[in-house]
Amino acid sequence: MSRFVEMTHENGTKLSVNVDLVVSFSPLGGDDLRGTVISFGYSAGEKNMTRNVRVIDAYDAVTSKFASAR
């Protein structure tokens, strides 16, 4: 069963991010409070792909949400 965490994209749109697809997190621009870049992986046919999503949630808040969801 997939688990999702609610985030806010940098354009204000609400996102549900699948916890099982997330590969890594990093602070946006190296600033923990500015936002977070979430990288996740998925398959597209025979290719393995990655995608980055920028959210306005602070880095510590994002990692905390994902830690409690896992």
C-alpha positions, 0 to 999 in steps of 0.5 A: 500500500502506498503512503503519501505526504502532503506538501506545497509546490513552489507555485502554491499547488498542494501535492501528495508525494508518494513516500515509496518513490522518494530518492533524496531531499536537499535544501533549496539553494542550501538554505534549510528554511527556503524550501526543499528539492525532492528527487524521486524515481520512477519507470517510464517503459524500459527506462528508469527516470528521476524527477525533481520537485521544489516545495516551499516546505522547510527542509526539517519539516519535509524530512520529519514528515517523511520519517514519520510516514515510513 
